[in-house]
Amino acid sequence: MARDTLNSKCRLCRTEGFKLYLKGARCFSSKCPIEKKGAVPPGMHGIKRRTKVSDYGLQLRAKQRAKRTYGILETQLKNYYRQAKKLKGLIGDNLLILLERRLDNVVYLAGLSLSRSHAKQLISHRNVKVNGKPLNISSYLVKVGDVIELDAKIVEKYKDTLRLDDKDFRPPVWLDLNKSKYSVKVVALPKVEDIQSGVDINLIIEYYSR
């Protein structure tokens, strides 16, 4: 499985200027660099490196933010864009919905993992079941009716530390979470108005439409 090993997760958040929630519980603690220093860009010059950004720069930044948020590589994002163009409806809406339907993203949104990267790890180690069978493909696109659950040994290992164990945790409306069984059912496909990823999908479409 291809991985981006060039950048530390905290540096990625500082580059984007806000939390991408890539390091699980650390992102919610005082140890988070965004909490300690604010959204200061990485590098020795930090906040001094402020220049006017061109339209292309904004589009590129939006694309990079989407890749880093969902933990995917350039080729994967480009393939999702091509797939979105073939579907009915707006390309931007289709692209965003495809990204949200990824198995690793659903595991994270349901609170069954500490972060999206943790979700990828659980899936690659076959600790996530889809409809009762282990599945090790993070890019699998969930469908209505799919039931995703954690393996019993993972539940025992991470019990009381996963996001769903927080009293105030609420999954998206298109996911039906069963906290007692550590499972979630896809009851509908996500709608654009329900997605809170912080990704400006229109800028990404403009980037690939050049």
N, C-alpha and C positions, 0 to 999 in steps of 0.2 A: 504494500500500500504506500503510495506516495505521501511524503510529509514535507511540511515547511519547517526546516530546522535552522533557518538563518536568523530568526528574530526571537528574543525573549518576549513572553506574553505581556509583561508590564510595559515594555518599550512600545509595543503595538498600541496599547491603550493611550499612552502619552502622545504618540504620534497622531492618533485620531482626535485627541482632545477630550475624550470622555471614556467611561468604562465600557469595555466590551464583555466583561464578566467571563474571562478566559481561565481564571485560576480558582474557581469555586469559592469556598468560604473566605479565602483571603481577600476577595473583592469586596466583601461586606464588612471587613474589619478595618481597624486603624492602621494596619500594615500596608494597605493599598497606597501606592505612590500618589495616586490622584487625591486621596484624602490628606496625605501628609504635605504634598508640595503643590497641589493643584494641577491643572492640565498643562504642565510645562513640557515642551517638546524635548526629546532626548538629545544628548550632545552637549559639549562644553559651553556652547553659546546660548543654549536654551531659548528663552523667550525673546532674545535679541534678534533671532532669525525670523522676523516678520516682514514679508513682502507681499505686494499685491498679487493675487492668484488669478491666472487667466481662466477663460472658460474651459479650456482643455484641462487645466490643472484641477478645476472643480470636478470635472467628469472623471478624471483619473483617481482623485481622492475618494469619490463615491464608490468606484469600482473596487478599490483597495479595501475600503471599509466593509463592503459586502463580503469579499473573500475572507477577511479576517474575522468577521462576525460569525459566519457559518463554517469557517475552518476548511475552505476548499481552495483549490489551485486554479490558475488562469485557464487551463484547458477545460476544466470542469465547468467553470462559470460560462465560458464561451459556448460549450455544448448545451447548457441549460438555455442560453439565449436563443440558439438555433432551434431548440425544441419548442420554446415559447412562441416563436414565429409561426410554427406550423399549427398551433392550437387556435381555436376560435376565441375571439375577444381581444382585449388590449394586450399588447406584447408585455408591457411593464407589469400588469396585474398577473399575467400568466407566469412570468419569470419569478416574481415574488412568491407566488403560491407554490411553485415547484421547489424553491429553496426551503420553504416552510415544511413541506411534506417529506423531507429527508428523514430517515429513521433516526439518525443521531440527534437531529434537531428536536424531533418529537420526544425522544427519551429525556432530553434536557428540559423542554417546556413542561413535561409532565412531572418534573421534580424527581425523576428516577436516577439522576446523576448529579454530580457536583458542578459540572461544566460541560460544554459541548465536546471538549477534548477528552474529558473523562468518559462521556457517552461513547465516543469513538473507540476508546480502549475497551470498554465493557463489551461492545459489539464485536470487535475484532477477536476477543477472547471467547466468543460464543456464550457470553453470560446474559444475553438478551434473547428472549423468545418472541417470535411473531406467530400468532395462532397456534401456540403450543410447540413450535419447532425452533431450535436455535438458528439464528441468522447472523452471519458475520459480514454483512454488506451495509456499511454506513450510509451509502447513497440510495438504498432502497426507498422508493416512494410509497408511503403508506396509502391505503385505500380505505374507503368507508367500510366499517365492519371489522377492520383489523384490530386484534387485541395484542398489546405489547406488554410483556411482564419480565421481571428480573428473575434470574436463577436464585434458588433458595439460599445458596451459600453466599451470594453477594448481598442478599437481604440481611443475612446474619452479620456479615462483615461491616456493612455501612448503616445498619439500623440506627435510627435517631440522629444521623448526621446528614442524611439526604435532604434536599430542599422540600420535598413533600411532607417531611416530618415537622416543618415549621407550622405553627398554629394558624398563621395568617396566609399561608401559601394558597394560591388559587391558579389552576391551569387555565389555558384558553378555553373559550366556550365550545370549541369544536372537539374537545377532548373530554371524555368521561373518566375521571380518575377514581380508582378504588384503592384508598390508602391502606386498608387492612390487608389487601392481597398484593400490594405493590405492583399494580397493573393499571393499564389505561386502554380505553377503547376509543377508536376513531369514529365519532358519531356523525361527522360531516367534514367536508373539505374546508380548509381555512378560507375566510374572506379577507379581502385587502384591508377593510376597516378594522378587522380584529388583530392585525399583525402589527406588533410594536418592536420592530427590529432597529429602528433608527437609520435605515438605509433609504437614500433618495434614489428610488428605482428609475425615475425619469432621466437623471443624469447618466445612469449606466446605459440606458437605451440610446441616449445621444452619443455616448462614447463609441458604442458598437455600430452605430449607424453612420459614422463618418465616412 
